Amino acid sequence: MKEKCGGGPMTVKEIEAKSVLTKSNLPVSDYSVNPYGGCAHACKYCYASFMKRFTGHTEPWGEFVDVKRWPAIRHPERYAGKELFIGSVTDPYQPLEETYGRTRALLEQMQGSGCKISIATKSDLVLRDLDLIKTFPNARVSWSINTLDEDFRKEMDEAASIERRLAAMKAFHDAGVRTTCFISPIFPGITDVPAIIRRAKAQCNLVWLENLNLRGSYKAVILDYIKEKHPGLLPLYQAIYQQNDRAYWATLDEEVREFTAAEGLTYVRDDDSMNRPFEAPPIVVNFFFHEEIKKSAKREVAKNA
């Protein structure tokens, strides 16, 4: 079925899934939960585009979405204390959620189970479910914000504007829900990390920093974009992504460390387990070298700042 969604026509198909809960191999959650397959936000740098090969779709990434239907979750109380990461390879609040409501259905099925939830999105549609999300213990919602430049944002994705994301973040934070500003992916020479932290620090509990990690089919897409739009940065991108030079990330690590110290913010690397009172300033966590992270006892510690 073709539907109009975001920037153009979208192939939408309802599919039957055995379960929507998948055991996670991520160090930050017990289960990955993705109510949709594919994503209408069509981010040019989307790491999850590798999922296309499991779907049977021939359409380009960003032009198809599978809407999942799953059996009722039996005995949801079995997941008490477990961490559910909602949106690991799709945005659970992409535009089709307004029509199909699969993310809300999941939350309603898990409400009262005692599970913990962490939601990743680029949408403000999540505001619809604020009252429901508040009922989960230690709920956290994160918004990806890697620029304050709306023109650059439009070139990279078809999601909600940066201001809408920030407004949604503020609404959740004001309501007492822990929020994360996910500065990802950081585009070398383009993403202004200090400016984003300054803009978001009063309305989030945690700031995650993640590098742009180019691999797969979108590596050429991004390098071609840099060559066309930011030719002065091309030597830097070639050094990082063709010669594996990590000097840029090491330098940025030190710059952010100095910046956060001047701002009175705690800065750590590869570990977001530190607990802070809700009203405390956010902790800034560097995940530039996330590929080095091993699954460990981190799963057993509280994830929220």
PAMI-587742 format. One line per 8 residues: their letters; for each residue x negated, y negated, z of N, C-alpha, C, O. Coordinates in steps of 0.1 Angstrom, whole numbers, plus 5000, padded with zeros to 4 digits. Example, Ala and Ser with C-alpha at 12.3 -4.5 7.8 and 13.67 -1.06 7.14 Angstrom:
# residues 2
AS> 4868,5057,5078,4877,5045,5078,4868,5033,5078,4858,5033,5085; 4872,5022,5071,4863,5011,5071,4871,5000,5079,4866,4989,5080 .
END
This chain:
# residues 305
MKEKCGGG> 4992,5012,5000,5000,5000,5000,4991,4988,5000,4982,4987,5008; 4994,4978,4991,4987,4966,4991,4994,4955,4999,5006,4953,4997; 4987,4948,5007,4993,4937,5015,4984,4925,5013,4972,4926,5011; 4989,4913,5015,4981,4901,5015,4976,4899,5029,4984,4899,5039; 4963,4898,5030,4958,4897,5044,4945,4889,5043,4936,4892,5036; 4944,4878,5050,4932,4870,5050,4930,4863,5037,4938,4856,5032; 4918,4867,5031,4914,4860,5018,4920,4866,5006,4919,4860,4995; 4926,4878,5006,4931,4884,4994,4939,4897,4997,4942,4900,5008 .
PMTVKEIE> 4942,4904,4986,4950,4917,4987,4942,4927,4995,4929,4928,4995; 4949,4935,5003,4943,4944,5012,4950,4958,5010,4962,4958,5010; 4942,4968,5009,4948,4982,5009,4950,4986,5023,4941,4988,5031; 4963,4988,5027,4967,4992,5040,4973,5006,5040,4983,5008,5032; 4968,5015,5048,4973,5029,5049,4975,5033,5063,4966,5031,5071; 4986,5039,5066,4989,5044,5080,4984,5059,5079,4987,5067,5071; 4976,5062,5089,4970,5076,5090,4973,5082,5104,4974,5075,5114; 4973,5095,5104,4974,5102,5117,4961,5105,5123,4952,5111,5116 .
AKSVLTKS> 4958,5102,5135,4946,5105,5142,4948,5114,5153,4959,5113,5160; 4939,5124,5155,4941,5133,5166,4940,5126,5180,4947,5130,5189; 4932,5116,5180,4931,5108,5193,4925,5095,5189,4918,5093,5179; 4927,5085,5197,4921,5071,5195,4910,5069,5204,4902,5059,5203; 4907,5079,5213,4896,5078,5223,4885,5087,5218,4887,5099,5217; 4873,5081,5217,4862,5089,5212,4851,5088,5222,4847,5077,5226; 4845,5099,5227,4834,5098,5236,4823,5090,5230,4819,5091,5218; 4818,5080,5238,4809,5070,5233,4794,5075,5235,4791,5081,5245 .
NLPVSDYS> 4785,5071,5225,4771,5073,5227,4764,5060,5230,4752,5059,5229; 4773,5049,5233,4767,5036,5236,4764,5036,5251,4770,5043,5259; 4753,5028,5254,4749,5028,5268,4759,5019,5277,4757,5019,5289; 4768,5013,5271,4777,5003,5278,4791,5008,5280,4800,5001,5284; 4794,5020,5275,4808,5025,5277,4809,5040,5277,4799,5047,5273; 4820,5045,5282,4823,5060,5282,4830,5064,5269,4828,5075,5264; 4839,5055,5265,4847,5058,5253,4847,5046,5243,4848,5035,5248; 4847,5049,5230,4849,5039,5220,4863,5041,5215,4868,5052,5213 .
VNPYGGCA> 4870,5029,5213,4884,5030,5210,4886,5020,5198,4883,5008,5199; 4891,5025,5187,4893,5017,5174,4906,5020,5169,4908,5030,5161; 4916,5012,5171,4930,5014,5167,4931,5013,5151,4942,5016,5146; 4921,5008,5145,4921,5006,5130,4908,5012,5124,4898,5012,5131; 4909,5015,5112,4897,5019,5104,4895,5008,5094,4904,5005,5086; 4883,5003,5092,4881,4991,5083,4885,4978,5090,4891,4979,5101; 4882,4967,5084,4885,4954,5090,4887,4943,5080,4879,4942,5071; 4898,4936,5082,4901,4925,5072,4892,4913,5074,4893,4904,5065 .
HACKYCYA> 4884,4912,5084,4876,4900,5086,4864,4900,5076,4858,4889,5074; 4861,4911,5070,4852,4911,5059,4838,4904,5062,4833,4897,5053; 4833,4906,5074,4820,4899,5077,4809,4904,5068,4807,4917,5066; 4802,4895,5062,4791,4899,5052,4780,4907,5059,4773,4915,5052; 4778,4906,5072,4767,4912,5079,4772,4924,5087,4765,4929,5096; 4784,4929,5085,4790,4939,5094,4783,4952,5094,4782,4959,5084; 4777,4955,5106,4770,4968,5107,4779,4980,5106,4775,4991,5102; 4792,4977,5109,4802,4989,5108,4806,4992,5094,4814,5002,5092 .
SFMKRFTG> 4801,4986,5084,4804,4989,5070,4800,5003,5067,4805,5009,5057; 4791,5009,5074,4787,5023,5072,4799,5032,5074,4798,5044,5068; 4809,5028,5081,4820,5037,5084,4828,5040,5071,4836,5049,5070; 4826,5031,5061,4833,5033,5048,4832,5047,5043,4841,5053,5037; 4820,5053,5044,4817,5066,5038,4825,5077,5045,4826,5088,5039; 4831,5075,5056,4839,5085,5063,4854,5083,5060,4862,5091,5064; 4858,5073,5052,4872,5070,5050,4878,5074,5037,4890,5076,5036; 4869,5077,5027,4874,5080,5014,4879,5068,5006,4883,5070,4994 .
HTEPWGEF> 4877,5056,5011,4881,5044,5003,4870,5041,4993,4858,5042,4996; 4875,5036,4982,4866,5031,4971,4865,5016,4971,4857,5010,4965; 4875,5009,4978,4875,4995,4979,4863,4989,4986,4857,4996,4995; 4859,4977,4983,4848,4971,4991,4851,4970,5005,4863,4969,5009; 4841,4970,5014,4843,4968,5028,4850,4954,5030,4846,4944,5025; 4860,4954,5038,4868,4942,5041,4880,4941,5032,4888,4932,5034; 4883,4951,5023,4894,4951,5015,4903,4963,5018,4913,4966,5010; 4901,4970,5028,4910,4981,5032,4911,4982,5047,4901,4979,5054 .
VDVKRWPA> 4922,4986,5052,4924,4989,5066,4933,5001,5068,4943,5002,5062; 4928,5011,5076,4936,5022,5080,4942,5019,5093,4935,5017,5103; 4956,5020,5094,4963,5018,5107,4965,5032,5113,4971,5041,5108; 4959,5033,5125,4959,5047,5131,4972,5049,5140,4976,5040,5147; 4977,5061,5138,4988,5066,5147,4983,5078,5154,4977,5087,5148; 4985,5078,5167,4979,5089,5175,4990,5095,5184,4999,5088,5188; 4988,5107,5189,4998,5113,5199,4997,5105,5212,4987,5099,5215; 5008,5105,5219,5008,5099,5232,4996,5104,5241,4993,5116,5241 .
IRHPERYA> 4989,5095,5247,4978,5099,5256,4983,5106,5268,4989,5099,5277; 4980,5118,5270,4985,5126,5281,4976,5124,5293,4964,5124,5292; 4982,5122,5304,4975,5120,5317,4965,5109,5316,4953,5112,5319; 4969,5097,5313,4959,5086,5312,4951,5084,5325,4940,5078,5325; 4957,5089,5336,4949,5087,5349,4936,5094,5349,4928,5092,5358; 4934,5103,5340,4921,5110,5339,4910,5101,5336,4898,5104,5338; 4913,5089,5330,4903,5080,5326,4901,5069,5337,4894,5059,5334; 4906,5071,5349,4903,5062,5360,4888,5060,5362,4881,5069,5363 .
GKELFIGS> 4884,5047,5362,4870,5044,5364,4861,5045,5352,4850,5041,5352; 4867,5050,5341,4859,5051,5329,4860,5038,5321,4870,5030,5322; 4850,5035,5313,4849,5023,5306,4853,5026,5291,4847,5034,5284; 4863,5018,5286,4868,5019,5273,4863,5007,5265,4867,4995,5269; 4856,5008,5255,4851,4997,5246,4860,4997,5234,4860,5005,5225; 4869,4987,5234,4879,4986,5223,4874,4976,5212,4873,4964,5214; 4871,4982,5201,4866,4974,5190,4852,4976,5186,4845,4966,5183; 4846,4988,5187,4832,4990,5185,4829,4990,5170,4818,4986,5166 .
VTDPYQPL> 4838,4994,5161,4836,4994,5147,4847,4987,5139,4848,4989,5127; 4856,4980,5146,4867,4973,5139,4871,4962,5149,4869,4963,5161; 4878,4952,5143,4883,4942,5152,4897,4946,5156,4906,4947,5148; 4900,4949,5169,4913,4953,5174,4924,4943,5173,4936,4945,5174; 4920,4930,5170,4929,4919,5169,4928,4912,5155,4931,4900,5154; 4925,4920,5145,4925,4915,5132,4940,4912,5128,4949,4917,5135; 4942,4904,5117,4956,4900,5114,4967,4910,5114,4978,4908,5118; 4963,4923,5109,4973,4933,5109,4979,4937,5122,4989,4943,5123 .
EETYGRTR> 4971,4934,5133,4976,4938,5146,4989,4931,5149,4997,4936,5157; 4991,4919,5144,5003,4912,5146,5015,4919,5141,5026,4918,5146; 5013,4927,5130,5024,4935,5124,5025,4949,5130,5036,4953,5133; 5014,4955,5132,5014,4969,5136,5013,4972,5151,5018,4982,5156; 5007,4963,5158,5006,4963,5172,5000,4976,5178,5004,4981,5189; 4990,4981,5171,4984,4994,5176,4975,4991,5188,4974,5000,5197; 4968,4980,5189,4960,4977,5201,4969,4975,5213,4966,4980,5224; 4980,4968,5211,4989,4966,5222,4995,4980,5227,4997,4982,5239 .
ALLEQMQG> 4998,4988,5217,5003,5002,5221,4993,5009,5229,4997,5016,5239; 4981,5008,5226,4970,5015,5233,4970,5009,5248,4969,5017,5257; 4970,4996,5249,4970,4990,5262,4982,4994,5271,4980,4996,5283; 4993,4995,5264,5005,4999,5272,5004,5013,5276,5009,5017,5287; 4998,5022,5268,4997,5036,5272,4987,5038,5283,4988,5047,5291; 4977,5029,5284,4966,5030,5294,4969,5022,5306,4961,5023,5316; 4979,5013,5306,4981,5004,5317,4984,5013,5330,4992,5022,5329; 4978,5009,5341,4980,5016,5353,4971,5028,5355,4972,5035,5365 .
SGCKISIA> 4963,5032,5345,4955,5044,5346,4943,5042,5354,4937,5052,5359; 4939,5030,5357,4927,5027,5364,4914,5027,5356,4903,5025,5361; 4916,5028,5343,4904,5026,5334,4900,5012,5333,4907,5003,5335; 4887,5010,5329,4882,4997,5327,4882,4994,5312,4880,5004,5304; 4884,4982,5308,4884,4979,5293,4875,4967,5290,4874,4958,5298; 4868,4969,5279,4860,4958,5273,4865,4956,5259,4864,4966,5251; 4869,4944,5255,4874,4942,5242,4865,4932,5234,4861,4922,5240; 4862,4936,5222,4854,4927,5213,4862,4922,5202,4868,4930,5195 .
TKSDLVLR> 4862,4909,5199,4871,4904,5189,4865,4891,5183,4856,4885,5189; 4870,4887,5172,4868,4873,5166,4881,4866,5164,4882,4857,5156; 4891,4870,5172,4904,4865,5170,4910,4859,5182,4905,4862,5194; 4919,4850,5181,4927,4845,5192,4940,4851,5194,4948,4848,5202; 4943,4861,5185,4956,4869,5186,4956,4876,5200,4966,4880,5205; 4944,4879,5205,4943,4886,5218,4950,4878,5229,4954,4884,5239; 4953,4865,5227,4960,4858,5237,4974,4863,5239,4980,4862,5250; 4980,4869,5229,4993,4876,5230,4993,4886,5242,5004,4887,5248 .
DLDLIKTF> 4982,4893,5244,4982,4903,5254,4975,4900,5267,4971,4908,5275; 4973,4887,5269,4966,4882,5281,4972,4888,5294,4965,4893,5302; 4985,4887,5295,4991,4892,5308,4989,4907,5309,4988,4912,5321; 4989,4914,5298,4987,4929,5299,4973,4932,5302,4970,4941,5311; 4963,4925,5296,4949,4928,5298,4946,4924,5313,4937,4931,5319; 4952,4914,5319,4949,4911,5333,4952,4922,5342,4947,4922,5354; 4960,4931,5339,4964,4942,5348,4953,4953,5349,4954,4961,5358; 4943,4952,5340,4933,4963,5341,4921,4958,5350,4918,4946,5350 .
PNARVSWS> 4916,4967,5358,4905,4963,5367,4892,4960,5359,4888,4967,5350; 4886,4949,5363,4873,4945,5357,4874,4943,5341,4864,4946,5334; 4885,4939,5336,4886,4937,5322,4877,4926,5317,4874,4916,5324; 4871,4928,5305,4863,4918,5299,4866,4917,5284,4868,4927,5278; 4867,4904,5280,4869,4902,5266,4858,4893,5260,4854,4884,5266; 4852,4898,5249,4841,4890,5243,4845,4885,5229,4852,4892,5221; 4840,4874,5226,4842,4868,5212,4828,4866,5206,4819,4861,5212; 4827,4870,5193,4815,4868,5186,4814,4854,5180,4823,4850,5173 .
INTLDEDF> 4804,4847,5184,4802,4833,5180,4787,4831,5177,4779,4830,5186; 4784,4831,5164,4770,4829,5161,4766,4816,5154,4755,4814,5148; 4776,4807,5154,4774,4794,5148,4785,4784,5154,4795,4789,5158; 4782,4772,5154,4792,4761,5156,4795,4754,5143,4803,4745,5143; 4789,4758,5132,4791,4752,5119,4802,4760,5112,4800,4771,5107; 4813,4753,5110,4825,4760,5105,4822,4764,5090,4828,4774,5085; 4815,4756,5083,4812,4759,5069,4804,4772,5068,4807,4781,5059; 4794,4774,5076,4786,4786,5076,4795,4798,5080,4794,4809,5075 .
RKEMDEAA> 4803,4796,5090,4813,4806,5095,4821,4811,5083,4823,4823,5082; 4827,4802,5076,4836,4806,5064,4828,4813,5054,4834,4822,5047; 4815,4811,5052,4807,4818,5043,4805,4832,5047,4801,4841,5039; 4805,4835,5060,4802,4848,5066,4814,4857,5069,4812,4869,5069; 4825,4851,5073,4836,4860,5077,4850,4853,5074,4850,4841,5071; 4860,4861,5075,4874,4855,5073,4882,4856,5086,4894,4858,5085; 4875,4855,5097,4882,4856,5110,4886,4842,5114,4885,4832,5107; 4891,4841,5127,4895,4828,5132,4884,4818,5133,4872,4822,5134 .
SIERRLAA> 4887,4806,5133,4877,4795,5134,4870,4796,5147,4875,4802,5157; 4858,4790,5148,4850,4790,5160,4858,4783,5171,4858,4788,5183; 4865,4772,5168,4872,4765,5178,4883,4773,5184,4886,4772,5196; 4890,4781,5176,4901,4790,5180,4895,4801,5189,4901,4804,5199; 4884,4806,5186,4877,4816,5194,4874,4810,5208,4876,4816,5218; 4868,4798,5208,4864,4792,5220,4876,4788,5229,4876,4789,5241; 4887,4784,5222,4899,4781,5230,4905,4793,5236,4909,4793,5248; 4904,4805,5229,4909,4817,5235,4901,4822,5247,4905,4826,5257 .
MKAFHDAG> 4888,4820,5245,4878,4823,5256,4881,4815,5268,4882,4821,5279; 4884,4802,5267,4887,4794,5278,4900,4798,5285,4901,4798,5297; 4910,4801,5277,4923,4805,5282,4921,4818,5291,4927,4819,5302; 4914,4828,5286,4911,4840,5294,4903,4837,5307,4907,4842,5318; 4893,4829,5305,4885,4825,5317,4893,4818,5327,4892,4820,5339; 4901,4808,5323,4910,4801,5332,4920,4810,5339,4924,4807,5350; 4923,4821,5332,4933,4831,5338,4926,4841,5347,4933,4849,5353; 4913,4840,5349,4906,4848,5358,4901,4861,5352,4897,4871,5359 .
VRTTCFIS> 4901,4862,5338,4895,4874,5332,4881,4871,5327,4878,4861,5322; 4872,4881,5330,4858,4879,5327,4856,4878,5312,4862,4886,5304; 4848,4869,5307,4847,4866,5293,4832,4867,5289,4823,4863,5297; 4829,4870,5277,4816,4871,5271,4815,4863,5259,4824,4864,5250; 4805,4854,5257,4802,4848,5245,4791,4856,5238,4779,4857,5243; 4794,4863,5228,4785,4872,5221,4779,4865,5209,4785,4864,5198; 4767,4860,5211,4760,4853,5201,4753,4863,5192,4742,4867,5194; 4761,4867,5182,4757,4878,5173,4764,4878,5160,4776,4875,5159 .
PIFPGITD> 4756,4881,5149,4742,4882,5149,4735,4869,5148,4740,4860,5141; 4724,4867,5154,4716,4855,5153,4709,4855,5140,4701,4863,5137; 4712,4845,5132,4706,4843,5119,4693,4834,5121,4694,4823,5125; 4681,4840,5119,4669,4832,5121,4670,4819,5113,4673,4818,5101; 4666,4808,5120,4666,4795,5114,4679,4788,5112,4680,4777,5107; 4690,4795,5115,4704,4790,5112,4711,4789,5125,4717,4779,5128; 4712,4800,5133,4719,4800,5145,4712,4792,5156,4701,4794,5159; 4720,4782,5161,4714,4773,5172,4719,4779,5185,4729,4776,5191 .
VPAIIRRA> 4710,4788,5191,4714,4795,5203,4716,4785,5215,4727,4786,5222; 4708,4776,5218,4710,4766,5229,4723,4759,5228,4730,4757,5237; 4727,4754,5215,4739,4747,5213,4751,4755,5217,4761,4750,5223; 4751,4768,5213,4762,4776,5215,4764,4779,5230,4775,4779,5236; 4752,4781,5237,4753,4784,5251,4758,4772,5259,4767,4773,5268; 4754,4760,5255,4759,4748,5261,4774,4746,5259,4781,4742,5268; 4778,4750,5247,4793,4748,5244,4801,4758,5252,4813,4755,5256; 4796,4770,5255,4804,4781,5260,4802,4783,5275,4810,4790,5281 .
KAQCNLVW> 4791,4778,5281,4787,4782,5294,4797,4780,5305,4797,4787,5315; 4806,4770,5303,4816,4767,5314,4828,4776,5313,4837,4775,5322; 4829,4785,5303,4841,4793,5301,4837,4808,5298,4845,4815,5293; 4826,4812,5303,4822,4826,5301,4814,4830,5313,4807,4822,5320; 4814,4843,5315,4806,4849,5326,4793,4856,5321,4784,4858,5329; 4793,4858,5309,4781,4865,5303,4779,4859,5289,4788,4857,5281; 4766,4858,5285,4762,4855,5272,4753,4866,5267,4743,4869,5273; 4757,4872,5256,4749,4883,5250,4742,4877,5237,4748,4870,5230 .
LENLNLRG> 4729,4880,5236,4722,4876,5224,4718,4888,5216,4712,4897,5222; 4721,4888,5203,4717,4900,5195,4712,4895,5182,4718,4886,5176; 4701,4901,5178,4695,4897,5165,4703,4902,5153,4710,4912,5154; 4701,4895,5142,4706,4900,5129,4697,4912,5125,4685,4911,5123; 4703,4924,5124,4696,4936,5121,4701,4941,5107,4712,4947,5106; 4693,4938,5097,4698,4941,5083,4694,4955,5079,4683,4959,5080; 4704,4962,5075,4702,4976,5070,4714,4979,5061,4724,4973,5061; 4712,4990,5053,4723,4994,5044,4726,4984,5033,4717,4977,5029 .
SYKAVILD> 4738,4985,5028,4741,4978,5016,4742,4963,5018,4740,4955,5008; 4744,4958,5030,4745,4944,5032,4731,4937,5034,4731,4924,5034; 4721,4944,5034,4707,4938,5035,4705,4929,5023,4701,4918,5024; 4707,4935,5011,4705,4927,4999,4715,4916,4998,4711,4905,4993; 4727,4917,5003,4737,4907,5002,4733,4895,5010,4733,4883,5006; 4728,4897,5022,4723,4886,5031,4710,4880,5025,4709,4867,5026; 4701,4888,5021,4689,4882,5015,4692,4874,5003,4685,4863,5001; 4701,4878,4994,4705,4870,4983,4712,4857,4987,4710,4847,4981 .
YIKEKHPG> 4720,4858,4998,4726,4846,5003,4716,4836,5008,4717,4824,5005; 4706,4840,5015,4695,4832,5020,4688,4825,5008,4685,4814,5008; 4685,4833,4998,4677,4829,4987,4685,4817,4980,4679,4808,4975; 4698,4819,4979,4707,4809,4972,4710,4797,4981,4708,4786,4976; 4713,4799,4993,4718,4788,5002,4707,4782,5010,4708,4770,5014; 4697,4790,5014,4687,4785,5023,4673,4789,5018,4666,4797,5025; 4669,4785,5006,4657,4790,5001,4645,4787,5009,4635,4795,5008; 4645,4777,5017,4633,4774,5025,4631,4784,5036,4620,4785,5042 .
LLPLYQAI> 4642,4792,5039,4641,4802,5050,4637,4816,5044,4635,4825,5052; 4637,4817,5031,4634,4830,5025,4621,4836,5029,4621,4848,5032; 4610,4829,5030,4598,4836,5035,4599,4841,5049,4594,4852,5052; 4606,4834,5057,4609,4839,5071,4617,4852,5071,4613,4862,5078; 4627,4853,5063,4635,4865,5062,4628,4876,5056,4629,4888,5060; 4620,4873,5046,4612,4884,5040,4602,4890,5050,4599,4902,5050; 4596,4881,5058,4586,4885,5068,4593,4894,5078,4588,4905,5082; 4605,4890,5083,4613,4898,5093,4618,4911,5087,4617,4921,5093 .
YQQNDRAY> 4625,4910,5076,4633,4921,5071,4626,4930,5060,4632,4940,5056; 4615,4925,5055,4608,4933,5045,4594,4938,5050,4588,4947,5046; 4589,4930,5059,4575,4933,5065,4576,4937,5080,4565,4939,5086; 4588,4937,5085,4590,4941,5099,4582,4933,5109,4576,4938,5119; 4581,4920,5107,4574,4911,5115,4583,4907,5126,4594,4901,5124; 4580,4909,5139,4589,4907,5150,4585,4894,5158,4590,4891,5168; 4576,4886,5152,4571,4874,5159,4582,4864,5161,4582,4857,5171; 4591,4863,5152,4602,4853,5153,4610,4856,5166,4613,4847,5173 .
WATLDEEV> 4614,4869,5168,4622,4872,5179,4615,4871,5192,4620,4867,5202; 4602,4874,5192,4594,4871,5204,4593,4857,5208,4594,4853,5220; 4591,4848,5198,4591,4834,5200,4604,4829,5205,4605,4821,5214; 4615,4833,5199,4628,4829,5203,4631,4834,5217,4638,4827,5225; 4627,4846,5220,4629,4851,5234,4623,4841,5244,4629,4838,5254; 4610,4836,5241,4604,4827,5250,4611,4814,5251,4612,4807,5261; 4615,4809,5239,4622,4796,5239,4635,4797,5247,4639,4787,5254; 4643,4807,5245,4655,4809,5253,4653,4810,5268,4660,4805,5276 .
REFTAAEG> 4642,4817,5271,4638,4818,5285,4636,4804,5291,4640,4802,5302; 4628,4796,5284,4626,4783,5289,4638,4774,5289,4640,4766,5299; 4647,4775,5279,4659,4768,5279,4668,4772,5290,4674,4763,5297; 4670,4784,5293,4679,4789,5303,4674,4785,5317,4682,4781,5326; 4661,4785,5319,4655,4780,5331,4658,4766,5334,4661,4762,5345; 4657,4758,5323,4660,4743,5324,4675,4741,5327,4679,4731,5334; 4683,4750,5322,4698,4749,5324,4703,4755,5337,4714,4754,5341; 4694,4761,5345,4697,4768,5357,4705,4781,5355,4713,4785,5363 .
LTYVRDDD> 4702,4788,5344,4709,4800,5341,4699,4812,5342,4688,4811,5339; 4705,4823,5347,4697,4835,5348,4695,4842,5334,4705,4843,5327; 4683,4846,5331,4680,4852,5318,4674,4866,5320,4663,4867,5327; 4680,4876,5314,4674,4889,5316,4674,4896,5302,4679,4891,5292; 4667,4908,5302,4666,4915,5289,4671,4929,5290,4667,4936,5299; 4680,4932,5281,4685,4946,5279,4693,4951,5290,4693,4964,5292; 4698,4943,5299,4706,4948,5310,4716,4938,5315,4713,4927,5320; 4729,4942,5313,4739,4932,5318,4747,4938,5330,4759,4935,5332 .
SMNRPFEA> 4739,4945,5338,4746,4951,5350,4746,4942,5362,4752,4946,5372; 4740,4931,5361,4739,4922,5373,4753,4917,5377,4760,4912,5368; 4757,4917,5389,4769,4913,5394,4768,4898,5399,4759,4895,5406; 4778,4890,5396,4779,4877,5401,4793,4873,5404,4802,4879,5398; 4795,4864,5413,4809,4859,5416,4814,4853,5403,4807,4848,5394; 4828,4854,5402,4834,4849,5389,4830,4835,5386,4829,4831,5374; 4830,4827,5396,4828,4812,5394,4813,4809,5391,4810,4797,5388; 4804,4818,5392,4790,4815,5390,4787,4813,5375,4794,4817,5367 .
PPIVVNFF> 4776,4805,5373,4772,4803,5359,4770,4816,5352,4766,4826,5358; 4771,4817,5338,4769,4830,5331,4755,4834,5332,4745,4827,5333; 4753,4847,5331,4740,4854,5329,4738,4855,5314,4747,4858,5306; 4726,4852,5309,4723,4853,5295,4714,4866,5293,4704,4867,5300; 4719,4875,5285,4712,4887,5283,4706,4888,5269,4714,4887,5259; 4694,4891,5267,4687,4892,5254,4687,4907,5250,4682,4916,5257; 4694,4910,5239,4694,4923,5233,4688,4922,5219,4692,4930,5210; 4677,4914,5218,4671,4913,5205,4665,4926,5200,4665,4930,5189 .
FHEEIKKS> 4661,4934,5210,4654,4947,5207,4663,4958,5211,4658,4968,5217; 4676,4957,5208,4686,4967,5213,4683,4981,5208,4687,4991,5214; 4676,4982,5197,4673,4995,5191,4664,5003,5200,4662,5015,5199; 4657,4996,5210,4649,5003,5220,4656,5009,5232,4651,5017,5239; 4669,5004,5233,4676,5008,5245,4680,5023,5245,4685,5028,5235; 4677,5030,5256,4681,5044,5257,4693,5045,5266,4695,5038,5276; 4701,5055,5263,4712,5058,5272,4707,5063,5285,4699,5072,5285; 4712,5057,5296,4705,5060,5309,4715,5057,5320,4728,5058,5318 .
AKREVAKN> 4710,5055,5332,4718,5053,5343,4726,5040,5342,4734,5037,5351; 4723,5032,5332,4731,5020,5330,4746,5022,5329,4754,5014,5333; 4749,5034,5324,4763,5037,5323,4770,5038,5337,4782,5037,5338; 4762,5040,5347,4768,5042,5361,4769,5029,5368,4775,5028,5379; 4764,5018,5363,4764,5005,5370,4775,4996,5365,4780,4998,5353; 4779,4987,5373,4790,4978,5368,4785,4969,5357,4774,4964,5358; 4792,4968,5346,4788,4961,5335,4790,4946,5335,4783,4939,5329; 4800,4942,5343,4804,4928,5343,4794,4919,5351,4790,4923,5362 .
A> 4792,4907,5346,4783,4898,5353,4790,4892,5365,4785,4884,5372 .
END
